Amino acid sequence: MEGTQLGQIPAKATTGAGQGAVDEVDLTPVRTYWQLARQRFMQHSLAVVGLIVMAILVTLALVVPTITGSLYAKTSLSLANHPPSLLNPFAPLGYDSIGMNVFIRLVKALQTSLFVGFSAVSIIVVVGITVGAIAGYVGGAVDNLLMRLVDVVLSLPSFFLIVMMVALFGTGNAIVVIVAIGIVGWTTAARLVRAEFLSLRETDFVQAARALGAGDRRIIVRHMLPAAMAPVVVAATLGIADSVVVEATLSFLSFGISPPEASLGNMLTNAQEFFYRQPILILYPGLTLILVVLAASFMGDGLRDALDPRQRVRK
Amino acid sequence: MTKYIVRRLLGAIPVLFGLSIVLFAFIHLIPGDPATAILGQHATAQRIAEMREYLGLDDPLPVQYVDYLAGLLQGDFGRSFINNQPVLGEFLRRFPATVELTIAAMIFAVGVGIPLGRFAARYAQRWPDGAVTVLSLLGISIPVFVLGLTLQYIFAVQLKVLPASSRIDARLQLDLQTNFVLIDAWLHAGWTFDEKVDAFVDGVRHLVLPAIALGSIPLAIITRITRASVIEVANEDYVRTARAKGLTERRIDGRHIMRNAWLPVVTVIGLQVGGLLAGAVITETVFAWNGVGRWIVDAIGNRDYFVVQSTILIFALIFLMVNLIVDIAYAFLNPRIRYA
């Protein structure tokens, strides 16, 4: 299968990267859950493509803005509307209507988007795990109360709440955007963790830990959480895509990150203004956004299959 | 059944009540003074004090909240700070525009999504299935406003076959009565039948692009769910039995597969409504569509407190109602479900 070959290339790459033990492990019949998961992930060709694309995007977003510094906000009117040209290594995508370097700006915007996406998901995961773990572990009235809270948050028009929070507490501030997405988005993670905890609580290994005298905190953190992580990892990966889109949308509606700071959303707002003169300006931020979303979705799908212990490793 | 509906309705009350407190607290905790926001930075202190008194902003917060809640229960959703219009009236005036757009988007999503899903299921694991899967992945991944701008560019700017924005050609000078353009076209007094048809067609032409932009995500989701659901049901024993006893494929499809495959599809259609309302805000902004979505965004930008509070509350109410209707529809479609 072509897909399998594709999937194995990075597997070899990681073997080469200083993990000599992998060959040995492959020979022994015993493989840990995470090793199996990695193998299953590598067999999922779209997921691997997603991972590679995401890795490239993250590297770009980390490296280029560091080198170019504040150039992303520099305007030089003499260069305005300069067309894209691959011959110009400093501005392969040309200049926009006020002479900003589109490529440098695009990468800076990508950095903003990824920063917001990853940070918002961190909040979602931390809050979600905390609430879900408490609800699932303690149970009873606490569980009931927390789950009603989840129901309430889920029944709200979430996008409006995010827009409102951002507009009222600080338009243009990336931190506010992150917190707003986090506050509204934690419910799914909480539900997933709770469901896992409810069933884990009754398992033998948790009972055994308790019988050995482990405290609540130790049982939760050392025994139950690692076993409950799989669905959260999947939800978090898919959540990156959602958060990036929400940020871009907020910025597009001019509530999120505003110029001169760069964001994929505000680049699109700007592009809409100069629709007739330079329609191609829609293409770059639009495609970048789609690329981020697709990469994260593919990775999420791959992780879902990989982390499911019932899925078998193809040989 | 009735008991179930009543219980669900009662269950919505604490949610709305809690939400009203949250919204109220939220808005009053923010930095910045609404009186200053309305009058501008250069207003005199005296004018600002007058404005604060007029708006009731000097009362203690609990008093303001009780006033607000009492108003809500009497159908008074407050007035806009900006133009002093009652919020409810303005909401009702604009809501049909959003509903018209949402219905059009839903018709597009369901009308294309279900046949597409069935088509993919029929050719499961073959190339048409793969093509549909890629298409639906793209549909989910393209943000509404990116798709909206792209559609505008292709069909309005380049091909010039469809209008780029607004609800109807302003030159037609359509009287907005119901604010459903497609209905008002027929109600317009003094127009000949041909003129009415022209206006209707113009309204439809304006609807096409925003409806596609807004409907793309539900379309993708409905396609996926329909495909998965049809494949699952098609593997059931009773479908094999139906085929074995010699029924036509057409009958098997209609009577045996689709009847059962509907369930998850209906649920997912219902779940999309909330997303559509959020998507409508963006679509309305891209296509200069004069509905509730644009209004709420403007209101938030202007710190128009009552407008924001009330519209989000009304949206939450609609959201809850839609979920209830979906659950009930689910019960009707699936006699195996009993709500006690």
Interface residues (C-beta under 8 A of the other chain):
Chain A: D151 V152 S155 L156 P157 S158 F159 F160 L161 V163 M164 M165 A167 L168 F169 A241 V245 A248 T249 F252 L253 S254 F255 L268 A271 Q272 F275 Y276 P279 I282 G286 L289 I290 V293 L294 S297
Chain B: V15 G18 L19 F26 I27 I30 P31 L137 L138 I140 S141 I142 P143 V144 F145 V146 L149 T150 Q152 Y153 V157 G274 L277 A278 V281 I282 T285 V286 I296 V297 I300 G301 R303 V308 I312 F315 A316 F319 L320 N323
